[in-house]
């Protein structure tokens, strides 16, 4: 459970995500990701601390008290997996209430744009235009 999310979080922490370099240096905060089962019970939690343009990731340890995050993103494992694979987009899921956001929405939105980047073959329109302008390689 949560293997795709765990892999994506590890890539984010190691700077291997396609967009990990787009984290603004001035952004600071912690987002807790709550992975739920279909009944809504939280079965796994991750903390992503963003500071200085980097992200630190850790899995919650139920035996130790956890600091209060600045924001919480909660949804089921299947939805997280679809987000990681690029089959779903963060904002439409938010508006359909398929995921829950508490706290600083801007911080969760930033994490969503960095962590859930869309399909691997997808490109930003600016990148596409620059590649087309450069011509054949």
MARNU-168615 format. One line per field, with one value per residue (C-alpha): residue number from 0; residue in three letters; x, y, z. Coordinates in nm, 3 decimals, padded with zeros to 5 digits. Each point is the difference from the previous one (the first is absolute). Layout:
BEGIN
n [NUM/...];
res [ALA/...];
X [X/...];
Y [Y/...];
Z [Z/...];
REM end
This chain:
BEGIN
n [0/1/2/3/4/5/6/7/8/9/10/11/12/13/14/15/16/17/18/19/20/21/22/23/24/25/26/27/28/29/30/31/32/33/34/35/36/37/38/39/40/41/42/43/44/45/46/47/48/49/50/51/52/53/54/55/56/57/58/59/60/61/62/63/64/65/66/67/68/69/70/71/72/73/74/75/76/77/78/79/80/81/82/83/84/85/86/87/88/89/90/91/92/93/94/95/96/97/98/99/100/101/102/103/104/105/106/107/108/109/110/111/112/113/114/115/116/117/118/119/120/121/122/123/124/125/126/127/128/129/130/131/132/133/134/135/136];
res [UNK/UNK/UNK/UNK/UNK/UNK/UNK/UNK/UNK/UNK/UNK/UNK/UNK/UNK/UNK/UNK/UNK/UNK/UNK/UNK/UNK/UNK/UNK/UNK/UNK/UNK/UNK/UNK/UNK/UNK/UNK/UNK/UNK/UNK/UNK/UNK/UNK/UNK/UNK/UNK/UNK/UNK/UNK/UNK/UNK/UNK/UNK/UNK/UNK/UNK/UNK/UNK/UNK/UNK/UNK/UNK/UNK/UNK/UNK/UNK/UNK/UNK/UNK/UNK/UNK/UNK/UNK/UNK/UNK/UNK/UNK/UNK/UNK/UNK/UNK/UNK/UNK/UNK/UNK/UNK/UNK/UNK/UNK/UNK/UNK/UNK/UNK/UNK/UNK/UNK/UNK/UNK/UNK/UNK/UNK/UNK/UNK/UNK/UNK/UNK/UNK/UNK/UNK/UNK/UNK/UNK/UNK/UNK/UNK/UNK/UNK/UNK/UNK/UNK/UNK/UNK/UNK/UNK/UNK/UNK/UNK/UNK/UNK/UNK/UNK/UNK/UNK/UNK/UNK/UNK/UNK/UNK/UNK/UNK/UNK/UNK/UNK];
X [00.000/00.128/00.306/-00.047/-00.050/00.304/00.211/-00.119/00.074/00.348/00.069/-00.121/00.229/00.304/-00.069/-00.073/-00.353/-00.041/-00.120/00.181/00.218/-00.311/-00.056/00.039/00.284/-00.218/-00.272/-00.005/-00.250/-00.096/-00.272/-00.131/-00.126/-00.267/-00.054/-00.341/-00.181/-00.341/-00.180/00.200/00.224/00.355/00.238/00.322/00.140/00.289/00.148/00.156/00.197/00.077/00.270/00.275/-00.114/00.024/-00.234/00.067/-00.228/-00.068/-00.258/-00.193/00.088/-00.313/00.214/00.126/-00.201/-00.010/00.027/-00.305/00.034/-00.081/-00.228/-00.152/-00.078/-00.225/-00.127/-00.002/00.295/-00.149/-00.044/00.359/00.119/-00.199/00.146/00.354/-00.051/-00.143/-00.342/-00.173/00.068/00.006/-00.233/-00.292/00.017/-00.008/-00.310/-00.172/00.073/00.199/00.272/-00.007/00.228/00.027/00.220/00.210/-00.146/00.286/00.256/-00.197/-00.044/00.377/00.067/-00.262/00.164/00.344/-00.091/-00.282/00.153/-00.229/00.085/00.373/-00.049/-00.172/00.183/-00.063/-00.119/00.298/00.243/-00.180/00.024/00.369/00.073/-00.190/00.178/00.341/-00.081/00.114/00.284];
Y [00.000/00.346/-00.127/00.245/00.288/-00.107/-00.015/00.344/00.148/-00.154/00.145/00.340/-00.008/-00.101/00.268/-00.262/00.122/00.180/00.310/-00.016/00.293/00.218/00.023/00.370/00.056/00.230/-00.262/-00.151/-00.240/-00.358/-00.202/-00.325/-00.252/-00.227/-00.321/-00.149/-00.320/00.002/00.046/00.319/-00.142/00.138/-00.291/00.184/00.350/00.183/00.339/00.220/00.295/00.265/00.256/00.172/-00.144/-00.361/-00.261/-00.237/-00.302/-00.234/-00.262/00.066/-00.216/-00.074/-00.052/00.359/00.321/00.184/00.377/00.180/00.045/00.322/-00.195/-00.346/-00.181/-00.304/-00.254/-00.373/-00.201/-00.055/00.375/00.069/-00.268/00.153/00.342/-00.139/-00.175/00.317/-00.153/00.264/00.367/00.156/00.297/-00.191/-00.258/00.282/00.154/-00.341/-00.056/-00.313/00.126/00.218/00.295/00.163/00.295/00.194/-00.077/00.179/-00.229/-00.311/00.138/00.053/-00.354/-00.133/00.177/-00.128/-00.354/-00.085/00.117/-00.174/-00.268/-00.059/00.088/00.329/00.328/00.355/00.216/00.235/-00.292/-00.117/00.345/00.032/-00.344/00.082/00.335/-00.169/-00.223/-00.356/-00.118];
Z [00.000/-00.089/-00.189/-00.287/00.242/00.202/-00.318/-00.112/00.343/-00.001/-00.345/00.120/00.302/-00.206/-00.262/-00.266/-00.072/-00.333/00.184/00.334/-00.105/-00.032/00.377/00.086/00.250/00.212/00.052/00.346/00.156/00.072/-00.173/00.144/-00.255/00.146/-00.199/00.077/-00.075/-00.165/00.334/00.065/00.273/-00.017/-00.055/-00.084/00.051/-00.160/00.090/-00.267/00.139/-00.260/00.069/-00.197/-00.333/00.116/00.145/00.288/00.024/00.289/00.078/00.320/00.296/00.209/00.311/00.008/00.019/-00.331/-00.040/-00.131/-00.380/-00.184/-00.233/-00.047/-00.326/00.048/-00.252/-00.063/-00.125/-00.347/-00.054/00.111/-00.242/-00.290/00.086/00.002/-00.335/-00.154/-00.063/00.215/00.066/00.345/-00.055/-00.161/00.281/00.255/-00.159/-00.017/00.373/-00.087/00.230/00.310/00.070/00.341/00.087/-00.249/-00.340/-00.177/00.161/-00.100/-00.353/-00.031/00.123/-00.241/-00.296/00.097/00.109/-00.241/-00.326/-00.245/-00.255/-00.064/-00.366/00.085/-00.054/00.108/-00.292/00.045/-00.031/-00.315/-00.161/00.087/-00.147/-00.317/-00.036/00.039/-00.296/-00.061/00.220];
REM end
